[in-house]
Amino acid sequence: MNYRSTNAGAHHLRNLVAGVDSSHGVEIGTHPTSTGACIQAVGDDTDISLSILAKGAGLITIGSSSVPMNFGGSTAPFTGFVRYTDTAVATPNFATTNAMVMETTHVLTGVNSSHFVLAQGRNLSTDCALVGVYPGSTAGDVHCRFVKVSTLMVAASTATIDFLVFRF
């Protein structure tokens, strides 16, 4: 590979390159097209994954055109995060003084039951808490579970819910 040169100037403006005696290596240095630092897999092939291995831990493989990210011990590749914001969400109307649990359903295009979903409610009543979120069995459906945490009546209001979806 072109990183095997013994000429220090040929090593991409003095970036640190390891594995120059092999067909695969790693380069640590400046980002090739923008400001900032970069760690990248380099070599003779056009598609090379980059792996991180901590001593005594599982392997994390980051990027190649066939596997976006795979965590040690996982059989499903991690394909990224998706952030959704649902505004003007009608929160449940707890028109009783008894403790209750209610659910709402939100449609997030592309989400399915194999995804892991986190949610953060904003502008919720102080007597109402978002305690759970999970993808439904119908594609796109995400269910939020609310609980009333006081003996007061909690009227319906509007809130914002931010969702973070981990796609596997």
N, C-alpha and C positions, 0 to 999 in steps of 0.2 A: 504494500500500500504506500501511498505517497507520504505517509507519516514516518516511514522507516529511514528517512534521510538522517545522516549524522551531522548535517549542517544545522546549527542552532537557529539560524535565520529562516530555515524552511519549515520550522515547527510553528507555523501560524502566528507570527509576530511574538514569539517567545511564550506562548501558552504552554502549559504542562501537558505532555502527552505520555500516556503509559501504554505499554503493549506494542511498541513499535516493531518488535521482532515477531509479531503475530499478525494474522489476517484480521483480528478484531482488537480494538483498544478503546481508550477513553481519553477525551481531551477536556481539560479544565482551564478556563480562561475567560476572555471577554465574549460576549454574545456576537455572533457573526454579522447580524443585520441591525442591531440596535444597541442602546447603552445597557450596561449591566453585565453580570457574570453569567457563565453558562457551563454546564457539565453535559457533554454529549458523547454518544457512542460513535466511534469512527471505525472505518475499515474498508476492506475490499468490496464487500457486498453492499447493495443499495438499501437493504432492509435489515437493520441491526437493532436488537432490543438493548435496553440499558437496565441492569439489575443492581439492586442494593441488597447487601447481605451483612447483617450484623452477626457478630460471633455468637453462636449458640441460638440463633433466632431463625425465623422463616424468611424465605426469599421474597423480595418485592421486585417484580419485573415491570418496568415502566416503558411503554411504547415500543411498538413495531407496527407495521401496517396491519398485521393480523390480530394482535392482542394489545388493546389500549393500555390496560393495567391489570395485573393479577397479583393478589396478595398471597403470601405463603399459606398453604393449607386450603386455599379456596379453589373450588373447581369452576367457578363462574368468573369471567373477566369483569373487572370494574370498568364501566364505560363513561363515567363522569357524573357530574352533578347537574341538576336542573333546578333553578329557583323560580318559583311562582309567587305572585302576590294577588290575593283575592281581596278586593276592597269593598266596602259597604256590605259586609257580611251581616246578615240578620242573625243576631245571637238569640238563643232560646228564650222564650217567655216562661219563666218559672212563676206562674201566677198562683202560688200557694206558699204556705209557710213551711211545708215539709221539705226535707232534703231530697233532691232529685238528680237524675242523670238524664241528659238528652243528647241526641246526636244530630249533626248536620252533614249533608253530603255536598261535596265540591267536585266539579268536573275539571280535571287537569289533563289535557290532551297528552297522550303518549305514556301515561303512567299505567302500570299493570301490577298484578299481585306479586310479582317477583321483586319489586322495588321496595326500598326502605325509605320511609317518609318521616321527616321531622316537621313540627309546626310550632309557630310562635304567634300567640294572639296579642294584638295591641288594641288599646281603647276598650278593653273588656270591663264590665262592671266589677267593682271590688268584691262583690259577693258571688261572682261567677268565675270559674277557672276552666281552662282548656287542659284536660288531663290525659288525653290520648288521641292518637291519629294513626290511621292504617289504611292501606289501599284496599278497595273492595274487590269483589270477584268480577265485577263488570269493568271492562277496560275504561280507564279515565276517572273512575269514581274513587274519591278519597273521603273517608269518614272521619269527622272530628267529634270527640266525645267531651261534653261539657258537664260540670257538676256544680250545683249550688252549694256553697260552703257556709251558709248562714241560715238562720230561721226567718230571715226577711224575704218579702216577695221581691223578685228581680224581674223587672219589665224588659221586654225585648228592646234591643238597641242595635246600633251598627258598630262594627269593629273591622279591623284589618287583620288578616291572617297571612303570615309569610310561611311558605312551604319550602323545604329543601329536600329534594328527591335524589337518592343515591341509586343509580341505575346499575344493575348487574346483568 
